[in-house]
Amino acid sequence: MRLLIINGHVIDPSQNFAGSAEILIEDGRINTFAREGGINRTGADIIDAGGMWVVPGLIDIHTHLREPGFEHKETIRTGARAALKGGFTTVCAMPNTNPVNDNAGITEFILKMAQAEGNARVLPIGAVTKGQKGEELASLYAMREAGCIAFSDDGRPVASPVIMRRALEYAKGFDALIISHAEDPALADSGVMNEGLLSATLGLKGQPAVAEEVMIYRDIALAELTGGRLHIAHVSTKGGVRVIRQAKERGLKVTAETCPHYFSLTEDAVAGYNVNAKVNPPLRTAADVEAIKEGLRDGTIDVIATDHAPHGREKRTRQFDDAPSGISGLETALSLSLALAGEGVLTELELIGKLTQNPAGILRIDRGTLREGAEAELLIVDPQRRYVLDAEKMISRGKNTPFDGMELKGMVMKTVYGGKVLEWA
Ligand code: DOR
């Protein structure tokens, strides 16, 4: 394949470049990145990206693919396909499957399934503890050898500080990343939404913001003690942002992510017992949303991740209290994130960096770049295109999104991945 992309507005944070450029792809790799244009067109298929953004394939450090065990919610095939449609060419799959990805056999299964399907690249995340029970460390090194990119008990916190300390210490031995689902279980106390006036009005059990803040503080203290590499998942609170900012100011090597729903919605979305707005950590207040945006702006929050958490009928048919938490996010993340550039919270380069270069750096993978020689993984995005989200039309099996029926702006038109051009609109 000789594919030439012309007339696009190219944004590549890894080269600190935003402007017009031509890109020639040959044999699945970026052959030429020409800032001045003028690439020879002979024999090339041409994509005219006039009015479009051309950006590196996005990397999601936090996805739930549900296979093995919960295939009615999502499979590796449907999840990785939804990823490509949403612009993610690499996704990291959390281990809360059934069985849990807490051993090399499950890791190998996930990798084999993903490779056989040939959709987005799937990088498994192994569990920190056996069965995610928080009691005994899983075989982290063996899972790393089998292909795990990081370790997390996401979906649940590692409640015991002693186990978390051991995990950070042990993982440090082979420089592995531990991802913290920061929730103090005693403080969270099975709360199903943010604790405050609204939870009291709705008669729902609240989960206080401090449950997140306290756990982030604990894990940062343990990372400092051990020298281990720590990444904080789905930051949702003002206090959480503050603790991470202070840690970074002290020079600690902690990194953090937030998700589009934490800067796009407040707890008000739960009013009316809207189960699609039930997510863990819960949607918070307007002050938290502002703090998350400020954290993104000043670099406290490095990454935008989806926390794609697809669910099936059980999400729609159960009472709010009993329904599972989570938002199906792969196919809306880019549109929602683009709003941050529209509002002036982030520059185009910063925004795309939080979806490409920054997660690549944390994961230490050589992706999320349009540099010459890199594998050709990129998107053609129409930043102006408006559409009304129809959840039923999403590729993901999880139709659970609070954005259903809303007008969103910014659409992935094409994804170049695996030597193919996938057209979405
Ligand atoms: O809302 C959530 N859903 N939060 C998590 O941490 C886990 C996820 C899931 O697996 O459904």
Residues whose N, C-alpha, C, O or C-beta is under 5 A from the ligand:
A	BS01	DOR	H64 D154 G155 V279 N280 P281 A309 S325 G326
